[in-house]
Amino acid sequence: MINALILLAGGAVAALLLWPRISGARLWRAAITPLASIIGSGFLVLGPVLEHSYGLYAPLVMALLCLGAYAFGHAIRTNIAARADGGRSAAEGRLETAASWSLSLAYVISVAYYLNLFGAFAVSLTPFDGDTSGRIVTTAVFALILAVGWTRGFRALERMEQVSVGIKLAVIAGMIAGLAVFFAGRASSGALALDPPKVTGWAALTLGFGLIVTVQGFETARYLGEEYDARTRRRAMRLAQILSTAIYMIYIGLIAYLFHPGETQLSETAIIDMMRVVAPVLPALLVAAALAAQFSAAVADTGGAGGLVAELTRNRIGPRRAYAVLVAVGLALTWFSDIFSIIAYASRAFAVYYAIQSAIAAVAATGRHRRAQAALFAALACLGLAMAVFGTSVE
């Protein structure tokens, strides 16, 4: 019964996304890129991590993560509008260059994050499940991406994005439907888990800082200027953040109270063990969504990193050489680190980018004598720097 409900909910969302009035809408097409990035990996790791670390306060932490992301998104939307109006100062130009360099570094680390999740989920339902097998798969996919990027570019592979978003949203809809039924059953029998947090105080705050990458991705709307005007990009970013916040809050609000500590072991694929308890059909659906999501996200960020480096160095370092550096760094992270450490590294890199974007907005507001706005954006810049310095990984 629950399997049928999950498949029905997923099918209904897939049909809705294929409806021409939605699939052909300009705003929706613009929102697909940031939405795909925001929910690309977060829905795979956030549930287990927040439930394991924060217990009954997991929804509150999720709300704070989304609120922080929305605040940084506001700074970037302000910068989009300012660029459209023209008249950028020299200080803003220098900060923009620094932001682009920090974003290219963040892309390098995020590709390792995506592909390590890809490898872990690819072997999760096989007899070869394990860290070494996952890393071998990750290495093979890195090699494939380098070969394709070096010889042909990513234009053909990038067409996967709209398909992968549809798959992810359909699977998430099915998962939430299954969780809702399971939650109702536990609630009616008085078996909900109201566990105290395992991490508190300063450790809880710095762990939250280290999770900002899981709600990252909204900034991609900033770089769609060749296809969409400034107003559409700002609206698309806002829509993507509102939709992803709604999805995350429902998802975490359900999963946080269903499992006691010790019922599942915290790992990058812990969500599979959790969903196996909810419904037999969910693990296979999650693996399919994970593979599509992580591969398409890795391709997009690899292309973005190569293009940024080529632009910043005025083609002294071409995209192909940038791809080679990205793959080398990614392989080092794959074999000498773990997925939760990579998440923390990526969070720090994106936090630096958000801090610089907030600083740009503060400088622009100061130049326009908007002191309250300048103070707000300066505070956001300080928050981004604090995240970069103090963010920690899940132990």
GUGUBA-250026 format. One record per atom (N, C-alpha, C): residue number from 1; x, y, z. Coordinates in steps of 0.001 Angstrom, whole numbers, plus 500000, padded with zeros to 6 digits. Each point is the difference from the previous one (the first is absolute). Example, Ala and Ser with C-alpha at 12.3 -4.5 7.8 and 13.67 -1.06 7.14 Angstrom:
# GUGUBA-250026
1_513190_494310_507800
1_499110_501190_500000
1_500900_501200_500000
2_499650_501050_499280
2_500820_501190_500060
2_499230_501090_500730
END
This chain:
# GUGUBA-250026
1_500832_498786_500000
1_499168_501214_500000
1_500865_501262_500000
2_500994_500034_500910
2_500840_501189_500088
2_500882_500135_498767
3_500440_498856_499430
3_500782_500049_498761
3_499192_500634_498870
4_498722_499613_499915
4_499130_500543_498953
4_499803_501505_500183
5_499839_500432_501253
5_499820_501421_500276
5_501246_500788_499603
6_501177_499457_500311
6_501262_500656_499662
6_500133_500154_498491
7_499725_498931_499276
7_500108_500047_498538
7_498963_500945_499409
8_498802_500025_500589
8_498944_500901_499516
8_500394_501461_500214
9_500538_500327_501184
9_500416_501382_500283
9_501132_500425_499079
10_500979_499106_499815
10_501104_500310_499100
10_499544_500181_498576
11_499091_499127_499548
11_499475_500106_498645
11_499205_501272_499785
12_499241_500416_501018
12_499201_501222_499884
12_500903_501229_499857
13_501084_500050_500788
13_500924_501138_499900
13_500712_499987_498649
14_500396_498816_499542
14_500651_499908_498690
14_499071_500494_498893
15_498714_499604_500073
15_499037_500448_498992
15_499800_501517_500070
16_499976_500546_501219
16_499836_501440_500164
16_501174_500753_499372
17_501223_499478_500201
17_501183_500669_499455
17_500060_499907_498479
18_499343_498982_499430
18_499961_499860_498546
18_498886_500829_499362
19_499112_500540_500816
19_498898_500823_499497
19_500594_501214_499290
20_499629_500228_498740
20_500621_501094_499226
20_499926_501363_500652
21_498930_500281_500737
21_499881_501313_500632
21_501082_500209_501059
22_500522_498900_500563
22_501083_500111_500979
22_501349_499810_499319
23_500148_498904_499253
23_501300_499705_499379
23_500426_501071_499005
24_499021_500681_499405
24_500332_501034_499033
24_500056_501403_500570
25_499673_500140_501287
25_499988_501337_500613
25_501422_500525_500151
26_500225_501219_499591
26_501344_500581_500025
26_500564_500072_501424
27_499170_500403_500960
27_500466_500113_501378
27_500397_498627_500548
28_499218_498978_499695
28_500325_498648_500470
28_501300_499510_499381
29_500200_500255_498716
29_501249_499573_499352
29_501201_500688_500648
30_499819_501271_500361
30_501098_500713_500664
30_500231_499479_501413
31_498935_499547_500660
31_500119_499525_501387
31_500566_498589_500086
32_499980_499263_498891
32_500448_498613_500030
32_501451_499884_500443
33_500877_500862_499468
33_501425_499891_500318
33_500272_500212_501487
34_499545_501116_500616
34_500241_500128_501450
34_499282_498950_500828
35_498789_499604_499605
35_499275_498984_500765
35_500732_498667_499951
36_500516_499639_498818
36_500743_498752_499867
36_501222_499995_500896
37_500677_501136_500103
37_501196_500079_500832
37_499664_499936_501486
38_498926_500677_500409
38_499662_500047_501429
38_499621_498620_500522
39_499153_499294_499270
39_499535_498711_500516
39_500783_498829_499425
40_501064_500305_499245
40_500743_498943_499332
40_500538_498945_500927
41_500615_500404_501110
41_500600_499048_500925
41_499440_500122_501405
42_499483_501171_500320
42_499538_500228_501361
42_498972_499000_500474
43_499068_499634_499121
43_498943_499101_500454
43_500526_498588_500277
44_501205_499688_499512
44_500585_498688_500249
44_500698_499921_501351
45_500602_501088_500446
45_500808_499942_501224
45_499404_500767_501178
46_499159_501008_499738
46_499531_500853_501090
46_499133_499258_501007
47_499097_499160_499529
47_499103_499288_500908
47_500751_499220_501064
48_500856_499067_499598
48_500755_499230_501006
48_500899_500863_500879
49_500692_500985_499405
49_500939_500816_500778
49_499261_500834_501046
50_498936_500683_499603
50_499271_500850_500942
50_499301_499166_501066
51_499401_498893_499588
51_499314_499137_500972
51_500990_499424_501004
52_501158_499558_499518
52_501011_499387_500871
52_500613_501025_500947
53_500262_501217_499525
53_500748_500983_500780
53_499113_500887_500874
54_498825_500389_499475
54_499187_501002_500690
54_498700_499440_500581
55_499681_498744_499724
55_498814_499397_500587
55_498732_500773_499714
56_499238_500283_501044
56_498695_500654_499817
56_500129_501437_499515
57_501214_500574_500056
57_500191_501368_499520
57_500435_500049_498539
58_500004_498877_499326
58_500426_499955_498597
58_499205_500962_499111
59_498658_500078_500112
59_499270_500959_499154
59_500413_501449_500249
60_500313_500352_501252
60_500446_501359_500297
60_501329_500296_499305
61_500932_499051_500040
61_501290_500185_499338
61_499797_500113_498494
62_499087_499195_499447
62_499712_500078_498567
62_499450_501380_499650
63_499122_500510_500833
63_499428_501329_499752
63_501086_501074_500034
64_500945_499884_500931
64_501076_500982_500093
64_500932_499916_498792
65_500283_498792_499528
65_500815_499849_498795
65_499328_500662_498799
66_498699_499757_499850
66_499271_500596_498876
66_499919_501522_500135
67_499828_500483_501237
67_499950_501444_500229
67_501343_500644_499652
68_501103_499367_500428
68_501319_500523_499663
68_500228_500020_498498
69_499605_498913_499329
69_500150_499940_498547
69_499169_501086_499325
70_498787_500241_500506
70_499148_501023_499389
70_500613_501396_500188
71_500628_500227_501164
71_500644_501295_500240
71_501161_500213_499027
72_500829_498958_499818
72_501088_500113_499027
72_499438_500164_498582
73_498892_499319_499725
73_499353_500158_498700
73_499520_501422_499783
74_499531_500632_501065
74_499561_501408_499891
74_501169_500892_499602
75_501172_499753_500584
75_501185_500784_499644
75_500343_499819_498522
76_499942_498765_499533
76_500339_499731_498594
76_498953_500596_499071
77_498742_499934_500382
77_498944_500615_499180
77_500189_501508_499928
78_500427_500593_501104
78_500297_501435_500001
78_501126_500321_499030
79_501015_499144_499968
79_501127_500212_499086
79_499592_499809_498543
80_499070_499069_499748
80_499495_499818_498630
80_499327_501287_499522
81_499171_500576_500872
81_499307_501238_499637
81_500991_501143_499801
82_501013_500076_500854
82_500987_501076_499891
82_500792_499896_498705
83_500372_498794_499610
83_500735_499810_498745
83_499148_500397_498806
84_498708_499706_500077
84_499104_500368_498896
84_499885_501509_499864
85_500090_500700_501146
85_499915_501461_499970
85_501306_500651_499554
86_501111_499240_500068
86_501309_500536_499588
86_500630_500847_501086
87_501164_500574_499664
87_500663_500905_500938
87_500715_499307_501139
88_500641_498853_499758
88_500700_499276_501052
88_501313_500703_500341
89_500305_500133_501292
89_501225_500671_500430
89_501200_499066_499851
90_501203_500579_500116
90_501221_499203_499893
90_500079_498969_501117
91_499592_500378_501209
91_500024_499068_501135
91_499062_498826_499752
92_498821_500295_499471
92_499059_498923_499687
92_500569_499072_498935
93_500704_500572_499004
93_500592_499189_498953
93_501055_499057_500539
94_500859_500496_500918
94_501028_499145_500590
94_499380_498897_500852
95_498962_500359_500744
95_499315_498986_500816
95_499313_498961_499117
96_499444_500446_498869
96_499353_499065_499078
96_501003_498990_499442
97_501209_500460_499696
97_501039_499088_499525
97_500363_498982_501088
98_500139_500486_501231
98_500296_499092_501117
98_498871_498990_500191
99_498748_500466_499843
99_498855_499093_500137
99_500034_498913_498934
100_500369_500369_498771
100_500068_499014_498918
100_501073_498953_500269
101_501157_500434_500510
101_501048_499030_500345
101_499539_499072_501116
102_499335_500558_501006
102_499531_499157_501102
102_498929_499031_499523
103_499153_500438_499071
103_498967_499116_499479
103_500618_498871_499176
104_501040_500299_499229
104_500644_498934_499221
104_500594_498952_500927
105_500600_500420_501129
105_500516_499040_500982
105_498866_499199_500622
106_498892_500688_500310
106_498848_499301_500576
106_499465_498949_499039
107_499973_500317_498702
107_499555_499033_499001
107_500902_498762_499994
108_501308_500217_500103
108_500936_498878_500001
108_499677_499036_501131
109_499766_500543_501196
109_499713_499142_501151
109_498612_499386_499888
110_499036_500776_499499
110_498635_499477_499910
110_499900_498840_499015
111_500805_500019_498934
111_499992_498870_499069
111_500456_498727_500718
112_501020_500127_500848
112_500435_498844_500789
112_498887_499524_500931
113_499285_500938_500585
113_498864_499682_500865
113_498929_499229_499226
114_499603_500521_498836
114_498968_499354_499208
114_500420_498596_499560
115_501223_499872_499508
115_500407_498714_499441
115_500309_498966_501074
116_500410_500440_501182
116_500154_499035_501085
116_498643_499471_500456
117_498989_500866_499996
117_498641_499510_500268
117_499548_499051_498890
118_500321_500355_498755
118_499658_499137_498865
118_500590_498609_500211
119_501293_499935_500329
119_500652_498712_500191
119_499398_499216_501144
120_499720_500684_501120
120_499438_499313_501158
120_498622_499419_499691
121_499157_500772_499325
121_498653_499517_499685
121_500027_498957_498885
122_500964_500093_499091
122_500075_499033_498894
122_500241_498585_500508
123_500755_499856_501087
123_500308_498651_500507
123_499143_499621_501200
124_499127_500904_500453
124_499295_499802_501268
124_499083_498788_500012
125_499417_499650_498878
125_499070_498858_499949
125_500631_498783_499342
126_501318_499978_499895
126_500708_498890_499371
126_500801_499231_501045
127_500477_498794_499651
127_500856_499249_500933
127_501340_500678_500249
128_500326_501026_499211
128_501301_500665_500114
128_499927_501270_500834
129_498920_500172_500739
129_499826_501207_500799
129_501177_500186_500953
130_500592_501197_499987
130_501135_500295_500872
130_500744_501224_499513
131_500846_500558_500873
131_500713_501238_499662
131_500908_499835_498787
132_500762_498906_499958
132_500949_499819_498897
132_499284_499863_498665
133_498934_499215_499969
133_499237_499823_498757
133_499404_501325_499540
134_499468_500770_500943
134_499443_501303_499647
134_501051_500936_499431
135_501186_499968_500584
135_501074_500869_499506
135_500481_499572_498614
136_499982_498712_499735
136_500380_499527_498662
136_498998_500508_498958
137_498709_499914_500323
137_498972_500516_499089
137_500175_501503_499812
138_500242_500725_501093
138_500212_501449_499912
138_501182_500324_499100
139_501084_499251_500146
139_501190_500213_499171
139_499682_499778_498528
140_499226_498954_499702
140_499640_499708_498619
140_499151_501128_499402
141_499089_500550_500787
141_499150_501081_499495
141_500816_501276_499805
142_500947_500265_500904
142_500912_501127_499791
142_500735_499855_498666
143_500474_498781_499718
143_500709_499750_498743
143_499090_500237_498800
144_498743_499567_500110
144_499033_500201_498916
144_499753_501483_499770
145_499799_500750_501078
145_499735_501437_499874
145_501192_500716_499380
146_501218_499627_500416
146_501184_500623_499423
146_500107_499681_498511
147_499745_498741_499630
147_500099_499602_498592
147_498983_500738_499144
148_498756_500088_500486
148_498957_500683_499233
148_500288_501495_499918
149_500368_500598_501138
149_500279_501438_500005
149_501201_500361_499148
150_501017_499135_499996
150_501221_500284_499249
150_499781_499869_498493
151_499174_499019_499604
151_499864_499722_498569
151_498781_500642_499363
152_498902_500075_500719
152_498753_500422_499356
152_499288_501158_500706
153_500350_500265_501243
153_499239_500994_500751
153_498747_499365_500592
154_499275_500789_500770
154_498890_499441_500768
154_498620_500335_499444
155_499943_500559_498807
155_498710_500465_499493
155_498948_498890_499969
156_500381_498820_499530
156_499036_498898_499904
156_499589_499517_501385
157_500985_499888_500917
157_499688_499497_501328
157_499150_500979_500792
158_500158_501291_499751
158_499257_501000_500759
158_498500_499936_499724
159_499605_499340_498913
159_498562_499862_499719
159_499307_499105_501023
160_500790_499294_500812
160_499409_499145_501028
160_499336_500806_501101
161_500315_501291_500127
161_499592_500754_501182
161_498495_499997_500215
162_499230_500341_498954
162_498555_500069_500178
162_499428_498628_500326
163_500535_498942_499364
163_499535_498649_500287
163_500311_499632_501442
164_501237_500292_500447
164_500395_499620_501355
164_499178_500744_501048
165_499660_501264_499748
165_499160_500741_500933
165_498636_499344_500113
166_499427_499611_498867
166_498709_499325_500019
166_500046_498705_500781
167_501068_499215_499807
167_500151_498733_500729
167_500095_500263_501498
168_500847_500969_500370
168_500184_500311_501421
168_498686_500430_500650
169_499293_500934_499373
169_498766_500505_500600
169_498944_498902_500100
170_499931_499138_498994
170_499033_498903_500045
170_500342_499031_501131
171_501277_499653_500148
171_500407_499079_501065
171_499788_500641_501371
172_500338_501279_500128
172_499796_500687_501280
172_498521_500034_500363
173_499139_500236_499003
173_498554_499994_500261
173_499550_498633_500500
174_500483_498942_499344
174_499660_498653_500448
174_500526_499725_501396
175_501235_500419_500272
175_500596_499782_501318
175_499213_500729_501086
176_499621_501252_499740
176_499235_500762_500995
176_498632_499363_500239
177_499374_499504_498920
177_498710_499315_500170
177_500161_498768_500888
178_501052_499213_499745
178_500253_498823_500827
178_500305_500364_501441
179_500815_501045_500189
179_500330_500442_501354
179_498758_500487_500742
180_499098_500688_499283
180_498791_500519_500638
180_499122_498864_500523
181_499850_498946_499201
181_499201_498844_500433
181_500668_499311_501179
182_501315_499816_499900
182_500752_499350_501069
182_499932_500843_501282
183_500121_501325_499856
183_499920_500925_501136
183_498625_499898_500665
184_498945_499968_499187
184_498637_499907_500551
184_499832_498719_500803
185_500559_498897_499488
185_499907_498740_500720
185_500736_500040_501328
186_501217_500557_499989
186_500762_500107_501246
186_499302_500932_500989
187_499450_501114_499494
187_499340_500970_500875
187_498758_499394_500654
188_499229_499245_499223
188_498771_499415_500538
188_500282_498956_501070
189_501161_499373_499932
189_500358_499002_501003
189_500885_500571_501104
190_500233_501319_499965
190_500800_500643_501030
190_501473_499620_499961
191_500508_499676_498801
191_501369_499493_499887
191_500955_500992_499337
192_499627_501292_499958
192_500918_500973_499420
192_501245_500172_500869
193_501112_500261_499365
193_501278_500147_500704
193_500245_501473_500310
194_500074_500343_501278
194_500279_501373_500429
194_501332_499981_500750
195_501063_499829_499242
195_501315_499794_500593
195_500729_501322_500224
196_500730_500132_501102
196_500792_501211_500233
196_501167_500063_499016
197_500517_501176_499735
197_501124_500119_499063
197_501269_499359_500552
198_500794_499432_499109
198_501302_499458_500381
198_501070_501081_499992
199_499768_501053_499206
199_500967_501084_499863
199_499330_501278_500494
200_500662_500708_500900
200_499417_501211_500567
200_501047_501112_500046
201_499542_501208_500313
201_500903_501118_500209
201_500813_500375_498777
202_501269_500333_500237
202_500895_500441_498941
202_500163_498922_498935
203_500094_498740_500408
203_500154_498903_499043
203_498804_499922_499062
204_498799_500243_500531
204_498797_499976_499160
204_500017_501144_498994
205_500455_501174_500442
205_500054_501154_499105
205_501008_499781_498878
206_501200_499532_500338
206_501030_499814_498972
206_499654_498857_499052
207_499290_498984_500498
207_499532_498947_499099
207_498997_500579_499006
208_499108_500864_500470
208_499064_500669_499094
208_500722_500819_498949
209_501067_500700_500415
209_500810_500748_499034
209_500549_499063_498917
210_500382_498803_500410
210_500588_499046_499061
210_499001_499316_499090
211_498719_500346_500154
211_498954_499385_499170
211_499405_500974_498984
212_500557_501206_499892
212_499396_501003_499119
212_499987_499544_498546
213_500931_499128_499616
213_500048_499538_498609
213_498743_499212_499633
214_499327_499430_500986
214_498814_499199_499704
214_498804_500843_499576
215_500052_501318_500243
215_498940_500893_499514
215_500557_500990_498989
216_501209_499735_499532
216_500670_500834_498999
216_499461_499678_498611
217_500217_500914_499069
217_499608_499776_498619
217_499172_501124_499418
218_499383_500792_500876
218_499166_501113_499525
218_500810_501020_499207
219_501312_500075_500302
219_500850_501002_499328
219_500153_499746_498506
220_499668_498792_499534
220_500151_499700_498569
220_499133_500908_499135
221_498887_500489_500561
221_499147_500925_499240
221_500750_501281_499649
222_501002_500339_500803
222_500812_501207_499762
222_500730_499925_498663
223_500273_498784_499518
223_500843_499819_498818
223_499206_499547_498768
224_498708_500314_499977
224_499158_499662_498849
224_499698_501235_499157
225_500895_500979_500048
225_499750_501283_499341
225_499880_499932_498501
226_500614_499006_499370
226_499904_499893_498541
226_498620_499544_499555
227_499266_499346_500910
227_498695_499449_499635
227_498826_500766_500588
228_500190_500627_501171
228_498874_500625_500686
228_500402_501393_500498
229_499017_500911_500016
229_500272_501339_500495
229_500109_499989_501522
230_500424_501121_500564
230_500271_500079_501432
230_498754_499709_500832
231_498867_500552_499595
231_498774_499797_500773
231_499606_498531_500029
232_500110_499308_498871
232_499650_498573_499941
232_500946_499183_500869
233_501292_500344_499984
233_500964_499248_500816
233_499730_500182_501486
234_499655_501208_500403
234_499688_500227_501412
234_498748_499235_500407
235_498976_500052_499159
235_498761_499273_500306
235_500237_498489_500011
236_500823_499515_499075
236_500287_498566_499930
236_500736_499532_501251
237_500974_500805_500466
237_500727_499635_501212
237_499061_499957_501199
238_499139_501017_500101
238_499068_500051_501127
238_499035_498812_499951
239_499488_499680_498819
239_499083_498868_499863
239_500697_498697_500377
240_501238_499803_499524
240_500743_498782_500313
240_500222_499877_501505
241_500311_501102_500665
241_500238_499942_501443
241_498714_499745_500779
242_498897_500574_499563
242_498724_499769_500690
242_499572_498536_499844
243_500088_499472_498770
243_499609_498606_499773
243_500900_499039_500773
244_501309_500228_499960
244_500919_499095_500692
244_499801_500073_501513
245_499708_501199_500527
245_499736_500128_501433
245_498758_499210_500395
246_498946_500105_499198
246_498780_499236_500292
246_500275_498498_499986
247_500741_499547_498995
247_500330_498573_499898
247_500812_499545_501203
248_501035_500760_500331
248_500872_499618_501111
248_499268_500010_501336
249_499162_501002_500240
249_499323_500089_501291
249_499005_498851_500188
250_499281_499629_498947
250_499083_498863_500109
250_500789_498710_500216
251_501042_499827_499215
251_500830_498792_500070
251_500632_499831_501379
252_500677_501041_500503
252_500658_499909_501309
252_498966_499938_501115
253_498888_500720_499840
253_498947_499965_501004
253_499418_498618_500195
254_500015_499176_498955
254_499512_498625_500106
254_501081_499057_500514
255_501180_500058_499401
255_501023_498998_500292
255_500624_500180_501384
256_499956_501221_500533
256_500669_500267_501282
256_499396_499223_501157
257_498734_499582_499890
257_499314_499378_501124
257_499649_498530_499753
258_500666_499378_499025
258_499666_498622_499651
258_501030_498969_500452
259_501226_500436_500265
259_501064_499041_500286
259_500730_500367_501280
260_500244_498988_500831
260_500774_500185_501224
260_501492_499808_499704
261_500884_500613_500801
261_501435_499763_499827
261_500318_498508_500108
262_500831_499526_499123
262_500364_498588_500015
262_499201_499146_499040
263_498840_500518_499542
263_499205_499219_499044
263_500699_499921_498651
264_500706_501059_499631
264_500769_500013_498760
264_501379_500584_500278
265_500989_499572_499241
265_501355_500505_500149
265_500195_501196_499075
266_500576_501083_500550
266_500196_501205_499195
266_501100_499774_498963
267_499641_500166_498735
267_500945_499897_498896
267_499439_500819_498851
268_500770_500094_498898
268_499518_500782_498866
268_498766_499392_499349
269_499784_498703_500205
269_498829_499329_499413
269_498989_499580_501069
270_500052_500624_501176
270_499098_499612_501087
270_498537_500163_499622
271_499702_500939_499096
271_498612_500220_499604
271_499392_498748_499387
272_500811_499167_499361
272_499489_498770_499401
272_499501_499051_501086
273_500787_499826_501065
273_499574_499130_501094
273_498739_500531_500674
274_499915_501329_500134
274_498801_500589_500592
274_498775_499745_499136
275_500135_500226_498696
275_498852_499857_499107
275_499619_498542_499786
276_500934_499082_500210
276_499674_498572_499903
276_498967_499616_501056
277_500063_500672_501152
277_499028_499756_501067
277_498632_500553_499614
278_499995_501106_499263
278_498741_500659_499627
278_499261_499214_498921
279_500709_499625_498923
279_499372_499284_498884
279_501068_499301_499170
280_499747_498775_499557
280_501000_499247_499239
280_500390_500652_498673
281_499103_500787_499401
281_500274_500565_498686
281_500926_501215_500059
282_500113_500633_501166
282_500718_501265_500084
282_501514_499902_499773
283_500702_498996_500532
283_501448_499968_499767
283_500396_500031_498532
284_499346_499209_499159
284_500343_499984_498574
284_499697_501340_499345
285_498872_500619_500378
285_499656_501311_499447
285_501026_501056_500423
286_500429_499932_501270
286_500983_500962_500482
286_501332_499852_499284
287_500418_498768_499760
287_501269_499778_499297
287_499913_500558_498581
288_498889_499764_499316
288_499832_500527_498642
288_500053_501523_500004
289_499307_500621_500956
289_500006_501460_500085
289_501391_500514_500340
290_500689_499314_500904
290_501341_500436_500413
290_500975_499961_498830
291_499961_498924_499218
291_500938_499886_498886
291_499753_501085_498957
292_498724_500225_499665
292_499686_501043_499012
292_500375_501378_500525
293_499674_500257_501275
293_500237_501325_500571
293_501486_500304_500124
294_500762_499050_500532
294_501419_500279_500257
294_500793_500125_498701
295_499665_499171_499009
295_500755_500079_498744
295_499732_501322_499286
296_498745_500389_499907
296_499675_501242_499299
296_500561_501209_500743
297_499955_499975_501342
297_500548_501114_500780
297_501511_500084_499834
298_500676_498844_499975
298_501452_499997_499823
298_500387_500531_498630
299_499249_499625_498963
299_500273_500506_498650
299_499821_501508_499950
300_498904_500496_500606
300_499731_501441_499982
300_501104_500776_500715
301_500434_499521_501171
301_501016_500723_500759
301_501378_499874_499364
302_500281_498866_499353
302_501272_499873_499287
302_500063_501003_498853
303_498923_500074_499226
303_499949_500984_498921
303_500085_501421_500522
304_499302_500272_501132
304_500043_501329_500588
304_501393_500372_500477
305_500691_499066_500633
305_501355_500272_500488
305_500957_500260_498844
306_499923_499162_498957
306_500874_500191_498846
306_499780_501334_499320
307_498735_500370_499839
307_499685_501271_499367
307_500455_501188_500828
308_499817_499928_501331
308_500412_501093_500868
308_501513_500203_499975
309_500753_498888_500090
309_501458_500118_500003
309_500493_500573_498668
310_499420_499523_498901
310_500394_500526_498685
310_499711_501492_499905
311_498852_500427_500511
311_499640_501412_499953
311_500918_500836_500886
312_500285_499507_501207
312_500806_500759_500949
312_501454_500123_499561
313_500510_498967_499300
313_501402_500040_499540
313_500111_500478_498564
314_498867_500457_499432
314_499956_500446_498605
314_500561_498922_499063
315_499555_498777_500273
315_500321_498812_499203
315_501475_499587_500057
316_500758_500558_500954
316_501356_499480_500180
316_499944_498584_500564
317_498993_499753_500815
317_499689_498626_500427
317_498654_499667_499375
318_500010_499154_498987
318_498775_499667_499303
318_499126_499050_500801
319_498729_499825_499585
319_499104_499100_500722
319_500538_498587_500144
320_500677_499470_498962
320_500471_498615_500089
320_501038_499828_501099
321_500924_500949_500122
321_500982_499905_501080
321_499325_500161_501364
322_498992_500870_500052
322_499260_500164_501253
322_499292_498704_500381
323_499444_499291_499002
323_499370_498711_500287
323_501014_499024_500588
324_501210_499996_499457
324_501034_499082_500479
324_500359_500296_501458
325_500133_501298_500336
325_500295_500374_501384
325_498853_499588_500915
326_498767_500263_499549
326_498823_499632_500790
326_499989_498502_500292
327_500262_499189_498987
327_499983_498549_500183
327_501114_499564_500950
328_501182_500611_499883
328_501110_499652_500887
328_499651_500302_501458
329_499432_501183_500244
329_499599_500358_501364
329_498882_499082_500483
330_499050_499715_499120
330_498888_499127_500364
330_500451_498605_500373
331_500952_499468_499263
331_500514_498657_500313
331_500752_499996_501331
332_500747_501073_500270
332_500696_500090_501282
332_498998_500017_501158
333_498932_500797_499860
333_498967_500036_501031
333_499316_498644_500138
334_499768_499335_498877
334_499314_498705_500013
334_500773_498954_500794
335_501314_499934_499780
335_500792_498921_500583
335_500626_500350_501340
336_500052_501289_500346
336_500662_500377_501247
336_499072_500723_500978
337_498704_500003_499700
337_499048_500634_500895
337_498735_499153_500033
338_498988_500461_500715
338_498708_499318_500039
338_498914_500983_499615
339_498811_499483_499718
339_498946_500832_499435
339_499588_501137_500935
340_499970_499747_501318
340_499572_501054_500907
340_501055_501098_500115
341_501276_499644_499890
341_501047_501022_499968
341_499911_500816_498724
342_499715_499338_498875
342_499860_500711_498721
342_498822_500972_500065
343_498913_499595_500647
343_498851_500891_500173
343_500420_501254_500758
344_500796_499820_501066
344_500456_501152_500787
344_500932_500892_499175
345_500911_499397_499214
345_500891_500792_499148
345_499187_500822_498995
346_499018_499348_499367
346_499176_500696_499006
346_499202_501122_500656
347_499487_499740_501211
347_499258_501038_500717
347_500873_501209_500265
348_501240_499765_500406
348_500913_501115_500263
348_500269_500803_498724
349_500204_499296_498894
349_500287_500693_498744
349_498811_500844_499555
350_498792_499448_500095
350_498819_500782_499616
350_499736_501131_500986
351_500322_499785_501280
351_499816_501068_500983
351_500884_501201_499670
352_501229_499742_499529
352_500875_501100_499577
352_499367_500760_498842
353_499457_499257_499037
353_499346_500640_498853
353_498819_500862_500458
354_499171_499464_500909
354_498849_500762_500474
354_500447_501226_500795
355_501091_499871_500746
355_500515_501144_500757
355_500434_501115_499053
356_500664_499631_498915
356_500461_501020_499050
356_498819_500647_499287
357_499015_499192_499607
357_498813_500572_499357
357_499271_500949_500952
358_499953_499640_501278
358_499372_500890_500988
358_500810_501274_500160
359_501333_499886_499942
359_500850_501186_500087
359_499783_500917_498801
360_499820_499415_498812
360_499712_500804_498802
360_498704_500792_500199
361_498981_499309_500522
361_498723_500675_500240
361_500152_501094_501048
362_500852_499773_501018
362_500220_501015_501037
362_500696_501228_499425
363_501010_499775_499154
363_500717_501119_499379
363_499051_500815_499112
364_499181_499281_499222
364_499053_500696_499118
364_498988_500809_500797
365_499501_499431_501109
365_499027_500718_500824
365_500633_501219_500668
366_501268_499867_500401
366_500705_501139_500595
366_500136_501129_498996
367_500347_499638_498756
367_500136_501012_498958
367_498705_500715_499695
368_498877_499322_500265
368_498690_500625_499763
368_499422_500605_501284
369_500815_500046_501066
369_499624_500595_501286
369_498815_499280_500638
370_499959_498697_499830
370_498957_499191_500648
370_500643_499276_501171
371_500091_500681_501132
371_500781_499507_501132
371_499425_498726_500608
372_498678_499936_500121
372_499391_498803_500599
372_500283_498769_499140
373_499829_500164_498694
373_500301_498898_499083
373_501467_499610_500072
374_500870_500988_500023
374_501437_499732_500054
374_500356_499221_501262
375_499394_500383_501125
375_500266_499294_501263
375_499516_498555_499930
376_498829_499782_499402
376_499467_498645_499863
376_500925_499132_499160
377_500423_500517_498865
377_500857_499212_499116
377_501388_499796_500618
378_500491_500976_500739
378_501284_499832_500689
378_499901_498894_501045
379_498869_499953_500712
379_499791_498929_500987
379_499955_498634_499309
380_499363_499946_498828
380_499966_498745_499244
380_501403_499585_499554
381_500805_500976_499595
381_501374_499698_499610
381_500770_499409_501176
382_499806_500555_501189
382_500660_499466_501200
382_499506_498595_500314
383_498697_499756_499807
383_499454_498658_500221
383_500626_499007_499027
384_500130_500385_498727
384_500618_499116_499020
384_501438_499662_500362
385_500750_501009_500467
385_501386_499758_500410
385_500054_499088_501221
386_499068_500188_500948
386_499957_499131_501176
386_499722_498549_499589
387_499099_499815_499038
387_499724_498652_499494
387_501243_499379_499375
388_500742_500820_499255
388_501196_499497_499327
388_501078_499603_501010
389_500117_500763_501068
389_501060_499739_500974
389_499628_498884_500980
390_498768_500002_500449
390_499629_499112_501103
390_499173_498773_499602
391_499583_499899_498741
391_499185_498861_499587
391_500720_498659_500212
392_499294_499033_500549
392_500590_498682_500271
392_499182_498911_499322
393_500577_498820_499923
393_499322_498872_499358
393_499338_499107_501042
394_499110_499141_499536
394_499333_499030_500863
394_501034_498989_500480
395_499987_499734_501286
395_500954_499023_500533
395_499478_498579_499837
END
